[in-house]
Amino acid sequence: MKIKQTQVRGILLVLVLSAFSQFLAQYLPQVGAEGIAMLLGILLGNLFFTADQYAAGVKWSEKYPIEIGIALLGSTLTFQTIGQLGIQGVLFIICNMVLVIGSVFLLGRYVFHVSLKESMLMGAGNAVCGSSAIAAVAPAIQAKDDDRRTAVATVSLTGMLLLLTLPALSHLVFGSHNLLIGALVGSTVQSVGQVVGTAALINPTVVTFATLFKLLRLMLLVVVVLSFATIAKKSAGETVVEEEKKAKLTLLPWYLIAFVLLLVLNSLTTLPAVVHEVAHQIASFFGVVNLAAIGLNLKWSVIKKSGVKFLSFGFLVGLLQVLLAILLIKLFL
């Protein structure tokens, strides 16, 4: 998380844009600071701040601040909050991930005719946690760098599309039921940051529930990686034991550990209200930072590099993922 000299300009750009978005949100409360930050980020990132000197800092801002925000959310929750998800919530996430991965494999083989490894990358990215899952799966299945980059770009763009559409769709389908809306967002949007960003466009309660559902998906990442590694080994006749060992060591993110520790601490001792408020304010601002960075990072060139076939693949999977989630929510929750 150390900040390099080459990242300073990009980070400052994101922070200024985030603060300006919060200021504008006072006059545009319907859009909110998060929505303003994202829209301005897309506009500015493609028209003005296109130089490479900003890229490293913007990328850093999209990844690390939101991780701190997610960790701090643990101090605002208790076991009773997680208990609201129940066994039905866990079963819902497991069934959803299995169906999404199965659908990706079928579409990849019979409709879009992509390789098995490309389908694995797309399946992990959509079912678990976007680029982080792809980064974990790629070495375990010995995927090519070009395949990894294409999958990351496609999944990120699909996540952006969901970020723009799910707030309205969730209200249309589930009204004002925050738990069900959180389940939809937390089970479909790809990356952790995009989940928080999408939920933030709705309301803070949805952020809480969506994060919980998302963390359930994240906890199952190790299962997905090892399963895909086994499939790849049998398919190619190669040994990937060393890659599996490396994957095991990197599958538990620090912010998940911090989230759980703060959750336990708050459940056992009940932290002071001022701690809850400060944690909430920091997490909220970092959510704005995350969306500003996502907007600045979304370049038209990324869309061109992904190609029509992979973009169609990604968007169809995203649509199917939402439909499956809605059906399973009605079944389980």
C-alpha positions in Angstrom: 0.0 0.0 0.0 3.1 2.2 0.0 2.6 5.3 -2.1 5.3 5.9 -4.8 6.3 9.3 -6.2 4.8 8.3 -9.6 1.3 7.8 -7.9 1.0 11.2 -6.1 -0.5 13.1 -9.0 -3.1 10.6 -9.7 -4.1 10.2 -6.0 -4.3 14.0 -5.6 -6.5 14.1 -8.7 -8.9 11.5 -7.3 -9.0 13.2 -3.8 -9.8 16.6 -5.3 -12.5 15.1 -7.5 -14.0 13.3 -4.5 -14.0 16.4 -2.3 -15.6 18.4 -5.2 -18.2 15.7 -5.7 -19.1 15.8 -2.0 -19.5 19.6 -2.3 -21.7 19.3 -5.4 -23.8 16.7 -3.7 -25.2 19.3 -1.3 -27.0 20.8 -4.3 -27.6 17.6 -6.2 -28.7 15.2 -3.4 -30.7 13.0 -5.8 -27.5 12.1 -7.6 -25.3 11.8 -4.5 -21.5 12.3 -4.1 -20.9 8.8 -5.4 -22.8 9.2 -8.6 -21.3 12.7 -9.3 -17.8 11.3 -8.7 -18.3 8.5 -11.1 -19.9 10.6 -13.9 -17.3 13.3 -13.6 -14.6 10.7 -13.5 -15.7 9.2 -16.8 -15.9 12.6 -18.4 -12.6 14.0 -17.1 -10.7 10.7 -17.6 -11.6 10.5 -21.2 -11.4 14.2 -22.2 -8.7 15.8 -20.1 -6.7 13.6 -17.7 -5.6 11.1 -20.2 -1.8 11.3 -19.6 0.1 8.3 -18.2 1.3 10.4 -15.3 -2.1 10.0 -13.6 -2.7 6.3 -14.3 -0.7 4.8 -11.5 -2.2 7.0 -8.8 -5.8 6.5 -10.1 -5.3 2.7 -10.1 -4.0 2.9 -6.6 -7.0 5.0 -5.5 -9.4 2.4 -7.0 -7.9 -0.5 -5.0 -6.6 0.5 -1.6 -8.9 3.2 0.0 -12.0 1.0 -0.5 -10.2 -1.9 1.2 -9.7 0.3 4.2 -13.3 1.4 4.0 -14.5 -2.3 3.9 -12.3 -3.1 6.9 -13.7 -0.2 8.9 -17.3 -1.4 8.1 -16.6 -4.3 10.5 -16.6 -1.8 13.4 -20.1 -0.8 12.6 -21.5 -4.4 12.5 -22.3 -7.1 15.0 -23.0 -10.8 14.8 -26.7 -10.0 15.0 -26.4 -8.0 11.7 -24.8 -11.0 9.9 -27.4 -13.2 11.5 -30.0 -11.5 9.5 -28.6 -13.2 6.4 -29.2 -16.6 7.9 -28.5 -20.0 6.4 -30.7 -19.0 3.5 -28.3 -16.2 2.6 -25.3 -18.6 2.6 -27.2 -21.2 0.5 -28.3 -18.4 -1.9 -24.7 -17.3 -2.5 -23.4 -20.8 -3.0 -26.2 -21.7 -5.5 -25.8 -18.4 -7.3 -22.0 -18.9 -7.8 -22.4 -22.5 -9.0 -25.1 -21.5 -11.5 -23.1 -18.5 -12.8 -19.9 -20.5 -13.3 -21.8 -23.3 -15.0 -23.5 -20.8 -17.3 -20.2 -19.1 -18.2 -18.7 -22.5 -19.1 -21.7 -23.4 -21.3 -21.8 -20.0 -23.0 -18.1 -20.0 -23.5 -18.0 -23.5 -25.1 -21.2 -23.5 -27.2 -22.0 -19.9 -28.0 -18.8 -17.8 -28.0 -16.3 -20.6 -28.6 -13.6 -19.4 -26.2 -11.0 -21.6 -24.6 -11.6 -23.4 -21.3 -9.1 -21.2 -19.5 -10.8 -18.1 -20.8 -14.1 -19.4 -19.5 -12.5 -20.1 -16.1 -11.2 -16.5 -15.9 -14.6 -15.1 -16.8 -16.4 -17.4 -14.4 -14.1 -16.5 -11.5 -14.3 -12.8 -12.3 -18.1 -12.8 -12.5 -18.9 -15.3 -9.8 -16.4 -14.2 -7.1 -14.8 -10.7 -7.2 -13.8 -9.3 -10.5 -10.1 -8.6 -11.3 -9.0 -9.9 -7.9 -10.4 -13.4 -8.6 -9.0 -13.4 -12.1 -5.6 -12.5 -10.7 -5.8 -15.4 -8.2 -7.1 -17.9 -10.8 -4.7 -17.0 -13.7 -1.5 -18.5 -12.2 -3.3 -21.5 -10.8 -4.5 -22.5 -14.3 -1.5 -21.1 -16.1 -3.5 -18.7 -18.2 -1.9 -16.4 -20.8 -1.3 -12.8 -19.9 -3.4 -11.6 -22.9 -6.3 -13.8 -21.8 -6.0 -12.4 -18.2 -6.0 -8.8 -19.4 -9.0 -9.3 -21.7 -11.0 -11.0 -19.0 -10.2 -8.2 -16.5 -11.3 -5.5 -19.0 -14.5 -7.3 -19.9 -15.5 -8.1 -16.3 -14.7 -4.5 -15.2 -16.9 -3.1 -18.0 -19.7 -5.5 -17.1 -19.4 -4.4 -13.5 -19.6 -0.8 -14.5 -22.7 -1.5 -16.5 -24.3 -3.1 -13.5 -23.2 -0.2 -11.3 -25.1 2.1 -13.6 -28.3 0.0 -13.9 -28.8 -2.0 -10.7 -29.8 0.9 -8.4 -32.9 1.6 -10.6 -33.6 -2.1 -11.3 -33.4 -3.2 -7.7 -36.0 -0.6 -6.7 -38.2 -1.8 -9.5 -38.0 -5.4 -8.5 -37.7 -5.3 -4.7 -39.1 -1.8 -3.8 -37.5 -0.5 -0.6 -36.5 -3.9 0.9 -32.9 -3.2 1.8 -31.9 -6.8 2.5 -33.2 -8.1 -0.8 -31.6 -5.2 -2.7 -28.3 -5.8 -0.9 -28.5 -9.5 -1.9 -29.0 -8.6 -5.5 -26.1 -6.1 -5.5 -23.8 -8.2 -3.4 -24.4 -11.4 -5.4 -24.0 -9.9 -8.9 -21.6 -6.9 -9.1 -18.1 -8.1 -9.8 -15.4 -6.3 -7.8 -15.6 -5.4 -4.1 -15.2 -1.7 -4.9 -18.0 -1.8 -7.5 -20.3 -3.6 -5.0 -19.8 -0.8 -2.4 -20.1 1.8 -5.1 -23.3 0.4 -6.5 -24.9 0.0 -3.0 -23.8 3.5 -2.1 -25.9 4.9 -4.9 -28.9 3.4 -3.1 -28.5 3.9 0.6 -26.1 3.1 3.5 -28.2 0.1 4.8 -27.9 -1.5 1.4 -24.1 -0.9 1.5 -24.0 -3.0 4.7 -26.0 -5.9 3.4 -24.4 -5.9 -0.1 -20.9 -6.0 1.6 -21.9 -9.0 3.7 -23.2 -10.9 0.7 -20.1 -9.9 -1.3 -17.8 -11.1 1.5 -19.5 -14.5 1.5 -18.6 -14.7 -2.2 -15.0 -13.7 -1.4 -14.7 -16.3 1.3 -15.4 -19.0 -1.4 -12.6 -17.8 -3.7 -10.2 -20.4 -2.5 -12.7 -23.2 -3.4 -13.1 -21.7 -6.9 -9.3 -21.4 -7.5 -8.5 -24.9 -6.4 -11.4 -26.3 -8.3 -10.3 -24.5 -11.5 -6.7 -25.6 -11.0 -7.8 -29.2 -10.8 -9.9 -28.9 -14.0 -7.1 -27.2 -15.8 -4.6 -29.9 -14.7 -6.9 -32.7 -15.9 -7.6 -30.9 -19.2 -4.0 -30.2 -20.1 -2.3 -33.0 -18.2 -0.1 -30.5 -16.4 0.8 -30.2 -12.8 -0.1 -27.0 -11.0 0.7 -28.0 -7.5 3.1 -25.1 -6.9 0.6 -22.6 -8.3 -2.1 -24.0 -6.0 0.2 -23.6 -3.0 0.9 -20.0 -4.0 -2.8 -19.4 -4.4 -3.6 -20.7 -0.9 -1.2 -18.2 0.6 -2.7 -15.2 -1.2 -6.5 -15.8 -1.0 -7.2 -14.2 2.4 -7.1 -10.4 1.9 -6.0 -8.3 4.8 -9.2 -6.2 4.8 -11.3 -9.4 5.2 -9.2 -10.3 8.3 -9.5 -6.8 9.7 -13.3 -6.7 8.9 -13.8 -9.9 10.9 -11.6 -8.8 13.8 -13.4 -5.5 14.1 -16.7 -7.3 13.8 -15.8 -9.6 16.7 -14.6 -6.7 18.8 -17.7 -4.7 18.2 -19.9 -7.7 19.0 -18.1 -8.5 22.2 -17.5 -5.0 23.6 -19.9 -2.6 21.7 -17.5 0.1 20.5 -18.4 3.8 21.4 -20.8 5.7 19.1 -18.0 8.1 18.1 -16.0 5.2 16.7 -18.9 4.0 14.7 -19.5 7.5 13.3 -15.8 8.1 12.4 -15.6 4.7 10.8 -18.8 5.3 8.8 -17.6 8.7 7.6 -14.2 7.4 6.5 -15.8 4.4 4.8 -18.3 6.7 3.1 -15.6 9.1 1.8 -13.5 6.2 0.5 -16.6 5.0 -1.3 -16.6 8.3 -3.2 -12.9 8.0 -3.8 -13.4 4.5 -5.2 -16.1 5.7 -7.7 -14.1 8.7 -8.8 -11.2 6.4 -9.5 -13.4 3.9 -11.4 -14.7 6.7 -13.5 -11.2 8.1 -14.3 -10.0 4.6 -15.1 -12.7 3.7 -17.5 -11.2 4.5 -20.9 -12.8 4.1 -24.3 -9.6 2.3 -25.4 -10.4 -0.5 -22.9 -13.7 -1.2 -24.7 -11.9 -1.4 -28.0 -9.2 -3.8 -26.7 -11.8 -6.2 -25.3 -13.4 -6.8 -28.7 -17.0 -7.3 -29.6 -17.0 -11.1 -28.9 -15.7 -10.8 -25.3 -17.8 -7.8 -24.6 -20.9 -9.6 -25.8 -19.8 -12.6 -23.7 -19.4 -10.4 -20.6 -22.6 -8.5 -20.9 -24.7 -11.6 -21.6 -23.1 -13.2 -18.5 -23.9 -10.1 -16.5 -27.5 -10.1 -17.6 -27.9 -13.8 -16.9 -26.3 -13.3 -13.5 -28.8 -10.7 -12.5 -31.8 -12.8 -13.7 -30.5 -15.9 -11.7 -29.9 -13.7 -8.6 -33.5 -12.4 -8.8 -34.9 -15.9 -9.1 -32.8 -17.3 -6.3 -33.6 -14.3 -4.0 -37.3 -15.0 -4.5 -36.6 -18.7 -3.8 -34.3 -18.4 -0.7 -34.9 -15.0 0.8 
